[in-house]
Amino acid sequence: MKKTVLFAGFPEAELLSIYKVILPLGYRGLKVKPEDYSKPLGVLLSLDQESSFQDAGNLFTDVRINRFLVMAGFESTDINLLLAAFRKNHIASIPYKAILTPTNRFWKLSDLYAEIQKEHESMQQMNKKE
């Protein structure tokens, strides 16, 4: 699998800046449209066929995703390289990030975002207590 970054909830201007950073690194970028937020990650990355998933209806038709990225096919060195390149090129911090795993490959993008958002908020609360 080619190293790919899925982007959801990014303004177009910011995505252009990000693509200028990731393309020279050899990473592919895919923008996810809001109407595709209810699709599994494996489908969005063309790893799985959409017909193999049954959707019990889109319960999250009004999901708002704010600057979320998912890295697929990345090793830890790739993650470090990507984040360093973002800092070097003054890309604003992206608090909602995930790595594609064998388990979350079958998750809907909206569900993974909700989980990552909860984890981020929990970490923020723990940091405030310290």
HELIX and SHEET records of a PDB file:
HELIX    1   1 GLU A   12  ILE A   22  1                                  11    
HELIX    2   2 LEU A   23  LEU A   25  5                                   3    
HELIX    3   3 PRO A   34  ASP A   36  5                                   3    
HELIX    4   4 LEU A   41  LEU A   44  1                                   4    
HELIX    5   5 GLU A   50  SER A   52  5                                   3    
HELIX    6   6 SER A   76  LYS A   88  1                                  13    
HELIX    7   7 ASN A  104  PHE A  106  5                                   3    
HELIX    8   8 LEU A  109  LYS A  129  1                                  21    
SHEET    1   A 4 ARG A  28  LYS A  31  0                                        
SHEET    2   A 4 THR A   4  ALA A   8  1                                        
SHEET    3   A 4 PHE A  68  ALA A  72 -1                                        
SHEET    4   A 4 TYR A  96  ILE A  99  1                                        
END                                                                             
